[in-house]
């Protein structure tokens, strides 16, 4: 058993990112993003620009990164993996040298049928059935799905196996992932990374 530092991330309002992003890609690049993302075009564009800023990609290479990012979560030129998430007016992003996943959710009450997302065993690990606890587990699972490039429909394939104050450990097949949880008022952000040695990490 050993400890690892959590991976940092950047959280920002979409409106703020609009003001910061003074360099825009060509219309060709924008159309490619619109074609693939459609409903989430604006969030996807500004999320990727946020990733570029975190990675300190030169302005002359931003368009190249945007096009590359539509088919890969790994930047060959700058040698980093990236992940982003958006919810309502918020976007967050993170990068790392190994596959990584991030997810953001806003605390809000929904249909309690969503509680069935977790097994009884997972609820025993998570704790009391509240919406705050639910979103803690949900974001942890979504962030882990992104590590393995899995669709949301596979959320039941990722299992919660341990929880500490600010972290959750999950398993997918024979893989173990460690997820760091950050709570800011009504927002929960989960950052997941795979434990290459498959040890349970305590934070």
C-alpha positions, 0 to 999 in steps of 0.5 A: 500500500502506498500514497499518491498525490491527486492529479490537478485539474482546472475548473472554470465557467464557460463564460470565463473561458470565452473571454480567455480564448482570444485565438480561434481556430479556422472555420474548417476546424470549427466545422469539424467539431460542430459535425462531431459534437453537435449538441455540445459544440460550445462546451467541447470547443472551450473544453479543448481550448482549456486543455490546450492552455493547461498543457501550454500548447503554443497558439500556432499548434492549437488548431492541430491539437483541436483536430487531433483531439476529435479522434484521440485522448492522447497528444502525440506531439506533446506526449500527454493524455487528457480528459474534460467534462462539462455540466451546465455553465461549468467545464473542467479539464486535466492532463497526465502522462498516463490515461486519465478521466475526469467528470463533473456533476452538479448536486441536484435531486433526480429520480431515485431510480438512479440509486439502482446504479449501485449494487447493495454492496457498493452502497454499503461502501459508499454510505448513506443513500443521499444525492451527495453520496450518489453523485460521489459514486457516479462521478467516480464511475464516469471518470473511470469509464473515460480511462478505458474509453468506455461508453456510459452504458458500461457504467455497471461494469465498473465496480466500487470496491473501497472508499476513503474521505476524498477518494474511491477505488474502483475495479474494471475487469482486472484493472484498479483505478483510484479516483480523487473527489473534490467537492465545491459547494454544489459541484463534485469533480472526480479525477480518475487514473489507473493504478498500473500495479493494481494496488489500492491507493489511499489518499 
